[in-house]
Amino acid sequence: MSVTGKALAATLVLCGLGVAACGGTAAGADLARERGPVPPAAGTAVAPAAPAAGGTADTLTGPAGDAAAGAAGDSTASPATGRGGEGREPLSGKVVVIDPGHNGQNYRHPAEINKKVNVLTQWKACDTTGTATANGYSEAAFTWDVSQRLAKILKSRGATVKLTRDSNSGVGPCITQRAAIGNRAKADAAISVHADGASTADHGFHVIMPEKIGGPVDPVVEASRKLGLDVRNAFRRGTGLSYSTYIGKNALDYRDDLGGLNLSTVPKIFIESGNMRNPAEAAKFQQPAFRQKIALSLANGLQQYLRR
């Protein structure tokens, strides 16, 4: 079925967070290069559709990625000194797992992504389609681009980085698998990158952290809280975005229903980078330089935590 902004706004649920979202028409040369097809509602049977003009942003190469490297004012350098006290990269020996939320082709495979998986406190869909801006820039494309930038910065600082998916042109993986990837890597920190899809009047970012559930995440709940605080502070300082006006307190939200957190045995958080349905934040998210700023802010927050 074809997707309209109205239909998507009425039905789409992202990240298992219970927030509606939608999509629409592209604008501008950069968006044409980087937008993904607007995902329909999870659980809706869909006939395959042609990708949006220009396809999705699968890599940092090309004009958009090149522009970001300069326009963001840099950068991959670490805060302050750029290197550790012994002359080594500041994150040498650290392992970070980055989980880019959703995937660009989830909307074409409702049967796969709607398969129920056990997240210990309930059964949930394997994955979801994610949200999109009003003009069609998908959350999956946004999270993939930011995650690529973040990985590059962390690697430049000496970290070993693993991603839970290797492109924005596939399906999944399931939320259970995303947690397992971080566990197998014995990550020192893991972060799941998202953007929200709330009412257009809502704005701001928030960090989601796990609660104790009598499960595998319990031993790392306190470490995850510290990670969340460091990332929150760096994100606010680096991006200038406000704390969320519609969820959490001081940009912090504790959850016991997310498989990516419940099943994690390593310190892990989600970052909801802002509201893709808010016009002002949507416009920023579509700027390569601002996505670079987001990535740098996340890297600085992770580094603050990892060097405690």
Helices and strands as residue ranges (DSSP letters): H 5-11, E 12-13, E 20-21, H 29-34, H 63-71, E 95-100, G 106-108, H 110-113, E 116-118, E 123-125, H 139-156, E 160-163, H 175-184, E 189-196, E 206-210, G 218-220, H 221-239, E 252-255, H 259-262, E 268-275, H 279-285, H 288-306
